[in-house]
Amino acid sequence: MTFTGFGSDASAFLAGLAKDNSRQFFDAHRQQYDTAVRQPLEDLLGEAEKTYGPGRVMRPNRDVRFSPDKSPYKTNASMWAGSVGGVYLSLTADHLEAGGGIYEPSRDQLVRARTAIDSVPTAAAQLTEIIDALVSSGFEMAGPALKTAPRGYDRDHPDIELLRLKHYAALTTLPVDVAPDKIRDAWEAVEALIEWGDTHVGAAKSWP
């Protein structure tokens, strides 16, 4: 189906879940979740996969095995599509976050990204240009970044701000009921960041 956006029912479901994060609430409102949240995300995923590669809608259940917070459900709903990097959307009761790139790169991806920034002048220059353009248009880089230089690099390195990055992804915040084209515009805006990752980072060979 064609993605037509999210409505007030999506916000209402997620707001209710935030107040009553229980299996009883979720089961009682499962039809609302399926219709207002899950199906639009599936529609959007189908569209994204045609351009950016395979993806998935994230499960609503939290992994509580190692968390002191035993709330069973996430209070956001999200999807991802891509190969090395990709596009992302997260829906909460109050807003959307749309964007993409490489979030939570593996150790080997971090090594390759930092090596490129350090030793390939065009890579650092391109990444700086991409980030500056995104920030000037209202995006924020996913973070936080390292507070100091990564191991093996000088704190006075000319590209230290790039070397401190722990993610190569950017997001912008939009209203829940934003027009679908605004989400598509956000994804188009991060395509240069995705391409930088494809060129200089590549697929993960280890995890984390």
NORDA-V802357 format. One record per residue. N is the residue number from 0. PHI is phi in whole degrees, 0 to 359 (none if undefined). PSI is psi in whole degrees, 0 to 359 (999 if undefined). BURIAL is I if it has 16 or more other ideal C-beta (glycine too) atoms within 10 Angstrom, else O. Layout:
BEGIN
[[N;PHI;PSI;BURIAL] [N;PHI;PSI;BURIAL]]
END
This chain:
BEGIN
[[0;none;156;O] [1;283;134;O] [2;288;126;I] [3;242;7;O] [4;105;179;I] [5;251;147;I] [6;243;190;O] [7;294;333;O] [8;295;326;O] [9;295;313;I] [10;298;318;I] [11;296;319;O] [12;297;311;I] [13;292;326;I] [14;294;318;O] [15;296;321;I] [16;293;325;I] [17;295;326;O] [18;280;325;O] [19;227;80;O] [20;275;78;I] [21;222;157;O] [22;297;326;O] [23;296;315;O] [24;297;313;I] [25;298;314;I] [26;297;322;O] [27;291;336;O] [28;243;22;I] [29;299;322;O] [30;297;321;O] [31;295;318;I] [32;299;311;I] [33;299;319;O] [34;279;317;O] [35;266;337;I] [36;244;299;I] [37;296;311;I] [38;296;315;O] [39;301;322;I] [40;296;320;I] [41;296;319;I] [42;297;317;I] [43;293;320;I] [44;299;315;I] [45;302;323;O] [46;290;314;I] [47;296;322;I] [48;297;331;I] [49;295;331;O] [50;257;321;O] [51;250;348;I] [52;113;181;I] [53;296;151;O] [54;202;196;I] [55;197;157;O] [56;272;130;I] [57;289;144;O] [58;296;146;O] [59;285;343;I] [60;282;139;O] [61;275;150;O] [62;272;105;O] [63;258;8;O] [64;301;320;O] [65;243;20;O] [66;246;137;O] [67;291;339;O] [68;274;112;O] [69;263;16;O] [70;303;128;O] [71;283;342;O] [72;232;147;I] [73;289;147;I] [74;263;12;I] [75;232;164;I] [76;232;139;I] [77;213;165;I] [78;214;161;I] [79;213;142;I] [80;214;132;I] [81;159;180;I] [82;248;274;O] [83;287;296;I] [84;253;177;I] [85;189;189;I] [86;254;155;I] [87;218;147;I] [88;217;134;I] [89;234;133;I] [90;247;128;I] [91;240;180;I] [92;295;335;I] [93;253;335;O] [94;197;173;O] [95;247;152;I] [96;239;125;I] [97;231;143;I] [98;164;214;I] [99;164;191;I] [100;130;215;I] [101;248;111;I] [102;255;138;I] [103;52;60;O] [104;298;151;I] [105;289;171;I] [106;300;318;O] [107;291;329;O] [108;292;319;I] [109;299;318;I] [110;299;313;I] [111;293;321;I] [112;296;314;I] [113;291;326;I] [114;297;318;O] [115;295;316;I] [116;299;322;I] [117;282;322;I] [118;244;352;O] [119;243;98;O] [120;306;322;O] [121;292;329;O] [122;294;314;I] [123;296;317;I] [124;296;318;O] [125;295;317;I] [126;295;319;I] [127;300;315;O] [128;297;318;O] [129;296;313;I] [130;296;316;I] [131;300;318;O] [132;294;319;O] [133;293;314;I] [134;298;320;O] [135;292;340;O] [136;259;13;O] [137;102;7;O] [138;271;158;I] [139;237;140;O] [140;287;138;I] [141;298;142;I] [142;207;196;O] [143;278;163;O] [144;275;168;O] [145;298;148;O] [146;276;342;O] [147;225;184;O] [148;289;143;O] [149;294;157;I] [150;304;132;O] [151;95;357;O] [152;237;145;I] [153;282;141;O] [154;296;341;O] [155;263;12;O] [156;303;138;I] [157;299;338;O] [158;245;36;I] [159;298;326;I] [160;296;323;O] [161;289;320;I] [162;294;333;I] [163;283;346;I] [164;298;138;I] [165;253;349;I] [166;223;151;I] [167;241;59;I] [168;219;152;I] [169;224;147;I] [170;225;150;I] [171;234;150;I] [172;262;134;I] [173;227;159;I] [174;295;153;O] [175;302;319;I] [176;267;24;O] [177;299;150;I] [178;297;141;O] [179;307;326;I] [180;296;334;O] [181;291;326;O] [182;292;316;I] [183;298;322;I] [184;297;320;O] [185;296;319;I] [186;293;319;I] [187;298;324;O] [188;296;329;I] [189;266;4;I] [190;299;324;I] [191;296;324;I] [192;291;321;I] [193;297;315;I] [194;296;323;O] [195;299;317;I] [196;295;319;I] [197;301;319;O] [198;283;315;O] [199;253;349;I] [200;244;304;I] [201;81;178;O] [202;290;152;O] [203;292;140;I] [204;246;357;O] [205;209;166;O] [206;208;132;O] [207;278;999;O]]
END
